[in-house]
Amino acid sequence: MSAKKTLVMVVDDDVRIRRMIHRMLEIEEYRVISVASGEEALDLLDTNEPDIILLDIMMPGMDGIAVCQHIRQSSGVPIIMVTAKDDDAAKVRGLDSGADDYVTKPFSTNELVARVRTVLRRQTADQEHTDPKFVSGKLTIDFLRRRVTVGETEVNLTATEYRLLVYLARNAGRLLTPDQLLEKVWGEEYAGETHILQVNIARLRQRLGDSATNPRYIRTRPGIGYMMVPDG
């Protein structure tokens, strides 16, 4: 995906931060649309198709969490939450609502652009497989159509959730450490950020109707890692 063709939506009620981010991204040759509220962002989504959204959590009216949850009802567009420094609870709530990543204020130009590029790279990464499908019990992953079903029910996943599920499935029967999953699904710069992985594993289990205490698809080895249960 060319940076010149990439459309970024910036959602922040602070006009100074919104303008700063807008300028940062335009310098990097991204196309940018900026809005001051969650309501305005949702209205514009009906007529625009951004490639990625930078979404502030703390906004009056509809906050970033509510906006993200609303978007996730119909779209898997990558979302990066913008949070206050060291607000770990907000980070977890953002990820749990369906965000793909987060960046904390204050941030540098390089950090923000790197996060955007990383998420976009994951979104467009090659997903070719030797086998067209993976099946485990009622779970089927159709790699060619990027479609996940449990029984007859299609499961809607975010781009990050899908990549995580695919990597686990590709390595079914193999115990994967948190660092392995973070590196392969998110990137080397995410080493040690285990809360991102934990939130996404929990969310993935919920969408698949799986259970941490009695898992059918994703097993946890406490202190070691995770494993996709192979069929049979």
C-alpha positions as CSV (number, residue, x, y, z in Angstrom):
1,M,0.0,0.0,0.0
2,S,1.5,3.3,-1.1
3,A,1.7,6.0,1.6
4,K,0.3,8.6,-0.8
5,K,-2.9,6.5,-1.3
6,T,-3.3,5.7,2.4
7,L,-6.2,7.6,4.1
8,V,-5.9,8.2,7.9
9,M,-8.8,9.4,10.0
10,V,-7.7,11.4,13.1
11,V,-10.3,11.7,15.8
12,D,-9.4,14.0,18.7
13,D,-11.4,16.8,20.5
14,D,-8.1,18.7,21.2
15,V,-7.6,21.0,18.2
16,R,-3.9,21.4,18.9
17,I,-3.2,17.7,19.0
18,R,-5.5,17.1,16.0
19,R,-3.6,19.7,13.9
20,M,-0.2,18.4,15.0
21,I,-1.1,14.8,14.1
22,H,-2.6,16.0,10.8
23,R,0.6,17.9,9.9
24,M,2.8,14.9,10.9
25,L,1.0,12.5,8.7
26,E,0.8,14.9,5.7
27,I,4.6,15.4,5.9
28,E,4.8,11.6,5.5
29,E,2.5,11.9,2.5
30,Y,-0.6,10.3,4.0
31,R,-4.0,11.6,3.1
32,V,-5.7,12.8,6.3
33,I,-9.2,13.7,7.4
34,S,-9.5,15.1,11.0
35,V,-12.6,15.3,13.1
36,A,-13.3,16.6,16.6
37,S,-15.8,14.1,17.9
38,G,-16.8,10.4,17.9
39,E,-20.2,11.3,16.5
40,E,-18.6,13.1,13.5
41,A,-16.2,10.2,12.9
42,L,-19.1,7.8,12.7
43,D,-21.0,10.1,10.3
44,L,-18.0,10.4,8.0
45,L,-17.4,6.6,7.9
46,D,-20.6,6.4,5.9
47,T,-19.0,8.3,3.0
48,N,-15.3,7.7,3.6
49,E,-13.3,4.5,3.9
50,P,-10.1,5.2,5.9
51,D,-7.3,2.7,5.8
52,I,-6.6,3.3,9.5
53,I,-8.1,5.4,12.3
54,L,-6.2,7.2,15.1
55,L,-8.8,7.5,17.9
56,D,-8.5,9.5,21.1
57,I,-10.0,7.7,24.1
58,M,-10.9,10.7,26.3
59,M,-13.5,12.8,24.4
60,P,-16.7,14.5,25.5
61,G,-19.9,12.9,24.4
62,M,-19.1,9.6,22.7
63,D,-15.7,8.6,23.9
64,G,-13.1,6.5,22.0
65,I,-14.2,3.2,23.6
66,A,-17.8,3.6,22.5
67,V,-16.7,4.7,19.0
68,C,-14.4,1.7,18.6
69,Q,-17.1,-0.7,19.8
70,H,-19.6,0.9,17.3
71,I,-17.1,0.6,14.4
72,R,-16.4,-3.0,15.3
73,Q,-20.0,-3.9,14.7
74,S,-19.5,-3.5,11.0
75,S,-15.8,-2.9,10.2
76,G,-12.4,-4.4,10.7
77,V,-10.6,-1.2,9.8
78,P,-7.3,-0.9,11.8
79,I,-7.7,1.4,14.9
80,I,-4.9,2.9,17.0
81,M,-6.1,4.3,20.3
82,V,-4.4,7.4,21.6
83,T,-4.2,7.3,25.4
84,A,-2.8,9.4,28.3
85,K,0.7,8.4,29.5
86,D,0.9,5.4,31.8
87,D,-2.9,4.9,31.8
88,D,-2.7,1.1,31.6
89,A,-6.4,0.6,32.4
90,A,-7.4,2.8,29.4
91,K,-5.0,0.8,27.2
92,V,-6.6,-2.5,28.2
93,R,-10.1,-1.1,27.7
94,G,-9.1,0.2,24.3
95,L,-7.7,-3.1,23.2
96,D,-10.7,-5.0,24.7
97,S,-13.1,-2.8,22.7
98,G,-11.4,-3.9,19.4
99,A,-8.5,-1.6,18.9
100,D,-5.4,-3.0,17.2
101,D,-2.8,-0.9,19.0
102,Y,-2.3,2.2,21.1
103,V,0.1,5.1,21.3
104,T,0.5,7.2,24.5
105,K,0.7,11.0,24.8
106,P,3.1,12.7,24.5
107,F,4.6,10.9,21.4
108,S,7.2,11.8,18.9
109,T,6.7,12.0,15.1
110,N,8.8,8.9,14.6
111,E,6.9,6.9,17.2
112,L,3.4,7.8,15.8
113,V,4.4,7.2,12.1
114,A,6.1,3.9,13.1
115,R,2.9,2.7,14.8
116,V,0.8,3.6,11.8
117,R,3.2,1.9,9.4
118,T,3.4,-1.2,11.6
119,V,-0.3,-1.7,11.8
120,L,-0.8,-1.1,8.1
121,R,2.0,-3.6,7.3
122,R,0.3,-6.2,9.4
123,Q,-3.0,-5.4,7.6
124,T,-1.5,-6.0,4.2
125,A,0.9,-8.8,5.1
126,D,0.9,-11.9,2.9
127,Q,-1.5,-14.5,4.1
128,E,-0.7,-17.3,1.6
129,H,-1.0,-20.9,2.9
130,T,-0.1,-24.3,1.5
131,D,-3.5,-25.7,2.7
132,P,-6.6,-23.7,1.7
133,K,-8.3,-24.4,5.1
134,F,-7.7,-25.3,8.7
135,V,-10.2,-27.3,10.6
136,S,-10.3,-28.1,14.3
137,G,-13.6,-29.5,15.6
138,K,-16.3,-27.0,14.6
139,L,-13.8,-24.3,13.8
140,T,-12.9,-23.7,10.2
141,I,-10.5,-21.1,8.8
142,D,-10.8,-20.5,5.1
143,F,-7.4,-18.9,4.3
144,L,-8.3,-18.0,0.7
145,R,-11.5,-16.3,1.6
146,R,-10.2,-15.0,4.9
147,R,-13.4,-16.4,6.5
148,V,-13.7,-18.0,10.0
149,T,-16.7,-20.1,11.0
150,V,-17.7,-22.1,14.0
151,G,-20.2,-24.6,12.9
152,E,-22.5,-22.7,10.5
153,T,-21.9,-19.4,12.1
154,E,-19.4,-16.9,10.6
155,V,-17.1,-15.2,13.1
156,N,-16.3,-11.5,12.6
157,L,-12.7,-10.8,13.6
158,T,-10.5,-7.7,13.5
159,A,-7.4,-7.8,11.3
160,T,-5.2,-8.4,14.4
161,E,-7.5,-11.1,15.8
162,Y,-7.4,-12.9,12.4
163,R,-3.6,-12.7,12.1
164,L,-3.3,-14.1,15.7
165,L,-5.7,-16.9,14.9
166,V,-4.0,-17.7,11.7
167,Y,-0.5,-17.9,13.3
168,L,-1.8,-20.2,16.0
169,A,-3.5,-22.4,13.4
170,R,-0.4,-22.5,11.2
171,N,1.5,-23.8,14.3
172,A,-1.3,-26.1,15.7
173,G,0.1,-28.5,18.3
174,R,3.1,-26.3,18.9
175,L,3.5,-24.4,22.1
176,L,4.2,-20.7,21.3
177,T,5.7,-18.3,23.9
178,P,4.2,-14.8,24.3
179,D,7.3,-13.3,22.8
180,Q,7.0,-15.5,19.7
181,L,3.4,-14.5,19.2
182,L,4.1,-10.8,19.8
183,E,7.0,-10.8,17.3
184,K,5.2,-12.7,14.5
185,V,1.8,-11.1,14.9
186,W,2.7,-7.6,16.0
187,G,6.4,-7.1,15.3
188,E,9.7,-7.1,17.0
189,E,9.1,-3.7,18.7
190,Y,6.3,-5.2,20.8
191,A,8.5,-7.6,22.8
192,G,7.4,-7.8,26.4
193,E,4.0,-6.1,25.8
194,T,2.1,-9.2,27.0
195,H,-1.1,-7.4,28.0
196,I,-1.7,-6.8,24.3
197,L,-1.5,-10.5,23.7
198,Q,-3.6,-11.4,26.7
199,V,-6.4,-9.1,25.8
200,N,-6.5,-10.4,22.2
201,I,-6.4,-14.0,23.3
202,A,-9.3,-13.4,25.6
203,R,-11.3,-11.6,22.9
204,L,-10.5,-14.3,20.4
205,R,-11.7,-17.0,22.7
206,Q,-14.9,-15.1,23.4
207,R,-15.6,-14.8,19.6
208,L,-14.9,-18.5,19.1
209,G,-17.1,-19.5,22.0
210,D,-14.0,-21.0,23.6
211,S,-13.1,-21.2,27.3
212,A,-9.8,-20.6,29.1
213,T,-10.8,-23.2,31.8
214,N,-12.0,-25.8,29.4
215,P,-10.5,-24.9,26.0
216,R,-11.5,-26.5,22.8
217,Y,-9.3,-24.4,20.4
218,I,-6.7,-22.4,22.3
219,R,-4.9,-23.8,25.3
220,T,-2.8,-21.9,27.8
221,R,0.2,-23.3,29.6
222,P,0.6,-20.9,32.5
223,G,4.0,-19.1,32.5
224,I,4.9,-20.7,29.1
225,G,2.6,-19.8,26.3
226,Y,-0.4,-20.8,24.1
227,M,-1.2,-23.6,21.7
228,M,-3.9,-24.2,19.1
229,V,-5.5,-27.6,19.5
230,P,-5.0,-29.6,16.3
231,D,-8.0,-31.5,14.9
232,G,-8.3,-35.1,16.2
